[in-house]
């Protein structure tokens, strides 16, 4: 057994929090062979550093990769420094803009700092590869060879390509090359298993076919559920802005988690914590959220930080007290007219909104408060004074400081 758990026990652990294993019988066969020979499985996960922060949605697949590591297998992280220049078209209705090499490198450095908060950094259990190693040096002849191993008809079976084709929305040949490049990554590292979200099903299955056509045993695809973002509508995504980053400050993380719709509590508990949902389900939703938020903050920041974050949340939101560490924003007196300022301009000056249209929308939604009083009108003029507390939504605060120099 070479110190590895029984293959059926391993399979049972892999099944937990997993949407699909394609095909499961092949995975069991690979696990049995691994136990027999002592050769660990090579479990591939591709990461395209399209933004600097790793969020809780991505942590679902990283936790599964950690499961494989804990059972004695090797995590093979493919840093998509080359494919990020193409952009993964999965689930997109338009072509994704290309990233510059400088942007990719900046994001990559942050990724590396964050990823080992979840994965085991033991060099015997992790291998980090950049797909520019094999893709950047591929000749045009090599690209033609790779392209010849898959058909346009099969590519158009993919849901997003199929929809765009029938709606007359352009699809570039570059986008067709993305799943082929990702599949070739599996050939280059001889992957036994590849992990991904359910939106990656097509790409992972292309990898199986391409490996076979290069004479390799095909990888098994392990698909993980997509975590719904804090808006309760779309999957958690950096581009949608509905995410919780794993390195966000504890209080911010706790506050964001407390703001999710009640309909998401079960998914967050099941995918992001080890709490017993059946027992927790008997509690009030507010209690469920607090337990869930505490466990997640504890995982990334420790128990003490989680306790402080919960205490601060309860102090501010349950007892309606002023939060600590509120950002102070200086407003020059010269900006005021008879000591007052239009509320939209005040929100803009306090850097609590990105635009005046956002300020108007938030006021209309009843999301703006001044010293605990809701602002009712977008036309309101505010008598500005030192120490005034401006609040937007549940998490954004600013304390106004008047500056008399007119600068």
Beta strands, then each sheet from edge to edge (+ up, - down):
strand 1: 18-22
strand 2: 42-47
strand 3: 74-79
strand 4: 126-130
strand 5: 193-197
strand 6: 220-224
strand 7: 328-332
strand 8: 340-342
strand 9: 368-370
strand 10: 373-374
strand 11: 381-383
strand 12: 389-392
strand 13: 396-403
sheet 1: 1+ 6- 5- 2- 3- 4-
sheet 2: 7+ 13+ 12- 9+ 10-
sheet 3: 8+ 11-
end
